[in-house]
Amino acid sequence: MAQGNGGVIGPVNTVTAAVNLSAKVTTFNSSGTLTAQGTGDVDYLIVGGGGGSAGAGGCTVSAGGGGAGGYRASGFGPSPLRGSAVPVTKDTEYTITVGGGGSAGGSSASPPNNNSGNGSNSSAFCLTAAGGGAGRQNSAGQAGGSGGGTSYTSGAPGAGNTPPVSPPQGNAGGADNNGSGGSGGGGATAAGAAHPGGTFPSSPGANGGAGAPNTITGSDVTYAGGGGGGAFANAFGPGSTSTGGSGGAGGGGNGGPGNKTGGTPGNAGTANTGGGAGGAGSGGAPSPSGTDMRGAAGGSGVVIVKEPAVSEPATAPGIWTLEEVYDFSLQGEWTGF
């Protein structure tokens, strides 16, 4: 409340009430804007979108799992992965970007028609968590926050922590040692499992890399798990099915099983965890008797910000008479000093 100062030249007399705000956690499941409630350092969790997985066809090798989105955090998770809190200014708006999951590969027996997409980047406070690398079938897994898996002879796993940051934001996808099953996508705390090799009569998928637990929200939640590799089952062997790889903890999708009558799609990465997609399983007779399977989409990313409590004393700049102070006290406005 403003008050005249009796003709004395100086600042207008104003009483500003004390401010006391509790610590605040804001979760962004989609892009938006954060208006800082105070000036100070804030904690953050930034996870990129997970990589998608490729499709697979009848009587062809299965697909590797998608890599997890990059994981960047200032605290509340594993100590080797903790960055520094960032400064913000009261009432300033900060742009928050949440990356989408990578696209699913098409229903086709071979690349590039069945190729999937990388996840999209998430960012806040000039920090970026890269999207996860796409898992591929019989071609190189893609680099990203964590790298995508692959399968058979023509593929190398995708690199993680791409582009490089410190602490690292992710790990590589698993290698494939001439196996018809897919390798796992990389996760925040572990690389995707390598496929041990082998084609007949069946070849299970390898597991996705584990993500990172984080308690910034007050609950213990794991983010950025890699997708499991798809499995292969040969139409003419004694085994009827083979098991897809498990998705890494933190939203990674399970790989699809292989079956003598055809493949099975993998599971999508979990939304707002940055989990990589599970690779498609394959098997059965050649197309069209065997069924071509689509890949799966990666899970979208997330940004979470924790602001500290704010405590600001009341202020009363200006030149005050005793009468004015007395009147303001009666009105209950001369408090908090």
Stockholm file with secondary structure:
# STOCKHOLM 1.0

chainA/1-337         MAQGNGGVIGPVNTVTAAVNLSAKVTTFNSSGTLTAQGTGDVDYLIVGGGGGSAGAGGCTVSAGGGGAGGYRASGFGPSPLRGSAVPVTKDTEYTITVGGGGSAGGSSASPPNNNSGNGSNSSAFCLTAAGGGAGRQNSAGQAGGSGGGTSYTSGAPGAGNTPPVSPPQGNAGGADNNGSGGSGGGGATAAGAAHPGGTFPSSPGANGGAGAPNTITGSDVTYAGGGGGGAFANAFGPGSTSTGGSGGAGGGGNGGPGNKTGGTPGNAGTANTGGGAGGAGSGGAPSPSGTDMRGAAGGSGVVIVKEPAVSEPATAPGIWTLEEVYDFSLQGEWTGF
#=GR chainA/1-337 SS CEECCTTCSSCCEECBCCEEECCEEEEESSCEEEECSSSEEEEEEEECCCCCCCCBCBTSCCCCCCCCCCEEESSSSCGGGBCCCEEECTTCEEEEBCCCCCCCCCSCSSTTTTCCCCCCCEEETTEEECCCCCCCSSSCCCCSSSCCCCBSSSCCCCCSSSSCCSSCCCCCCCCBCSBSSBCCCCCSSSCCCCBCCBCSSEECCCCCCCCEEECTTSSCEEECCCCCCCCEECTTSSCCEECCCCCCTTTCCCCCCEETTCCCCCCCCCTTTTCCCCCCCEESSSTTTSCCBCCCCCCCCEEEEEECCEEECCBCCSCCCHHHHHHHHHTTCSCCC
#=GC SS_cons         CEECCTTCSSCCEECBCCEEECCEEEEESSCEEEECSSSEEEEEEEECCCCCCCCBCBTSCCCCCCCCCCEEESSSSCGGGBCCCEEECTTCEEEEBCCCCCCCCCSCSSTTTTCCCCCCCEEETTEEECCCCCCCSSSCCCCSSSCCCCBSSSCCCCCSSSSCCSSCCCCCCCCBCSBSSBCCCCCSSSCCCCBCCBCSSEECCCCCCCCEEECTTSSCEEECCCCCCCCEECTTSSCCEECCCCCCTTTCCCCCCEETTCCCCCCCCCTTTTCCCCCCCEESSSTTTSCCBCCCCCCCCEEEEEECCEEECCBCCSCCCHHHHHHHHHTTCSCCC
//
